[in-house]
Every structure is written in structure tokens, then in C-alpha cells.
């Protein structure tokens, strides 16, 4: 026995004389472990999915904002530098909208 009074299992122990572990108790421990592990993994998966959905939504919002800003810059550049600003601005905006819809 060790200092805590627990038997030390080693080469000097006759395993045929050691009582078997109760199967019902072992199955209960195993079931409890599996249930707790599955609950943890389900909660973890749910939290990860929620965070990924939030990040995906934020990325979509940023992409939309970026498309709008690109269209505004293109429109401003064409409006300042072209002799027929309205038709070129319209063409630029339509091109940006079509491009952004293809990304979705």
C-alpha cells in the first residue's frame, strides 16, 4: 500500500484475486462522460456557428459599403473629367451594381 492507504497494483498482485469492477457502475460513468461531452460539443458548435454567422453578416455589410463607395468614387471621377458626365456616371453605377450582385 502507498502512503494514502491505497493498494499499489504492480507485478506482485495476483489479478485473479482482485474483485472485478462493477459493470453497471462502469457503464453509468461512461454514459455520464458521453452525455457531458456531447452537451459541451453541442454548445461549442452552437456558439461557433453564431459567431461565424455574425462575422459573415459583417463581411457582407462591409462588401456592400465598399461597392457603394467604389461607385461613388467612379461617379465622381467620371463627373469631373468627362464632357458627358451623366451617361458615363450611369454606366459606371450600373457596372458596379452588376458586379456586386455577381459577388452575392
C-alpha positions in Angstrom: 0.0 0.0 0.0 1.1 3.6 -0.6 1.2 6.4 1.8 -2.6 7.1 1.4 -3.5 3.5 2.2 -4.4 2.7 -1.4 -3.2 -0.6 -2.8 -0.5 -0.4 -5.4 -1.1 -2.5 -8.4 2.1 -4.0 -9.6 3.7 -7.2 -10.6 3.3 -8.7 -7.1 -0.5 -8.5 -7.2 -2.5 -11.6 -8.2 -5.1 -10.2 -10.5 -7.3 -13.4 -10.2 -7.9 -12.4 -6.6 -8.8 -8.8 -7.3 -12.5 -8.2 -7.4 -13.9 -7.1 -10.8 -15.2 -3.6 -11.5 -19.0 -3.5 -11.3 -20.2 -3.3 -14.9 -23.3 -1.2 -14.1 -21.1 1.4 -12.4 -18.7 1.4 -15.2 -21.5 1.8 -17.8 -23.0 4.6 -15.7 -19.7 6.5 -15.6 -19.2 6.0 -19.3 -22.7 7.2 -20.1 -22.3 10.3 -17.9 -19.0 11.1 -19.6 -20.6 10.7 -23.1 -23.6 12.9 -22.2 -21.4 15.7 -20.7 -19.1 15.6 -23.7 -21.9 15.7 -26.2 -23.6 18.6 -24.4 -20.3 20.5 -24.4 -19.7 19.9 -28.1 -23.2 20.9 -29.0 -22.9 24.2 -27.0 -19.5 24.8 -28.5 -20.8 24.2 -32.0 -23.8 26.5 -31.5 -21.5 29.3 -30.2 -19.1 28.9 -33.2 -22.0 28.9 -35.7 -23.4 32.1 -34.1 -20.1 33.8 -34.2 -19.4 32.7 -37.8 -22.9 34.0 -38.8 -22.2 37.3 -37.2 -18.8 37.6 -39.0 -20.4 36.6 -42.3 -23.1 39.3 -41.9 -20.5 41.9 -41.1 -18.4 40.9 -44.1 -21.5 41.3 -46.3 -22.2 44.7 -44.9 -18.6 45.8 -45.5 -18.7 44.5 -49.1 -21.9 46.4 -49.7 -20.5 49.6 -48.3 -17.3 49.1 -50.3 -19.4 48.7 -53.5 -21.3 51.8 -52.8 -18.1 53.8 -52.1 -16.5 52.4 -55.3 -19.5 53.5 -57.3 -19.4 57.0 -55.8 -15.7 57.4 -56.5 -16.2 56.2 -60.0 -19.1 58.5 -60.5 -17.2 61.5 -59.1 -14.2 60.8 -61.3 -16.4 60.5 -64.4 -18.5 63.5 -63.5 -15.4 65.7 -63.1 -13.4 64.5 -66.1 -15.9 63.8 -68.9 -17.8 66.0 -71.3 -20.9 63.9 -71.0 -20.9 63.2 -67.3 -24.5 61.8 -66.8 -24.3 58.9 -69.2 -20.8 57.8 -68.0 -21.9 58.1 -64.4 -25.0 56.0 -65.1 -22.8 53.4 -66.9 -20.3 53.3 -64.0 -23.0 52.8 -61.4 -24.8 50.1 -63.4 -21.5 48.3 -63.8 -20.7 48.4 -60.1 -24.2 47.2 -59.2 -24.0 44.2 -61.6 -20.5 43.4 -60.3 -21.7 43.4 -56.7 -24.7 41.3 -57.5 -22.4 38.7 -59.1 -20.5 38.5 -55.8 -23.6 37.6 -53.8 
